[in-house]
Amino acid sequence: MSGVLRGVLAARSLLRAPAMSQRAGLTTKPAKEPVGAAETAISMTVFMIAILGPSGWVLANLESYKERK
């Protein structure tokens, strides 16, 4: 019985895909061009509007959303 079990386990290990190592594309070099203060302010403003805009709209119109028609 143990020989059959060993054979089954050996066959299963052969069918399994080989383990793949995943590597992230991380770099430790500094940026090629420094990011200026204006670019930083513009990008943060765009992200703030994109994230907080829809939720602010819903909260501002909450009473109209509560009404059942």
N, C-alpha and C positions, 0 to 999 in steps of 0.2 A: 504494500500500500504506500509506503513512504517513497518508493522508487517512482510510482505513478505521480505522486504529488510533486516530487522534485522535477519530473519531466514537464508537468503542466506549468510549474513556476518558471522553468527555464524557457519554455515556449512563449510565455507571456512577456518575459523580459526581452526577448528578441523582437517581438512585435511592437514594443513601445518605441516611440520616436526618441532619438538621442536628445539629451538635455542641451538646450541652447542657452548660452549666456547672453544676457541683455546688457548692453552698455549704453548709457546716455551720452549724448553729444555735448558734453560740458567743456567749456573752455575757461582757462584761467587768465587769459590775456586781457589787458584793458581795452576799452572801446577804441576803434580806429579814429573816430571823431568825437570830441566831447559834446555832450548834450547841453544846450544852453538853457538859461532860466526861462526864456520865452517859450521854447518848445515844451519844457516841462509844465509850465502853467497852462498852455493850450491843451496838452494831452490830459492833464488832470481835470480840467474843466469839461472836456468832452466825455471822459469816463464818468464824472459826477452826474452830468445831465443824462447820460445813457442809463445809469443805474438808478438814480433817484428820481428822474423825471416821471416814469410810469407809476411808481409808487406814490409820488406826490399827487399825480392826477387822480388816482383812485381815492386817496384820502380826502382830496378837495371835493370830490363828487360823491362821497360816501352816502349822503342822504338820498340822492337820486338812485343809487344802486339798491338801497333798502326798500324802495317802493315796489309793491307788487302790482303788476298791470293785468 
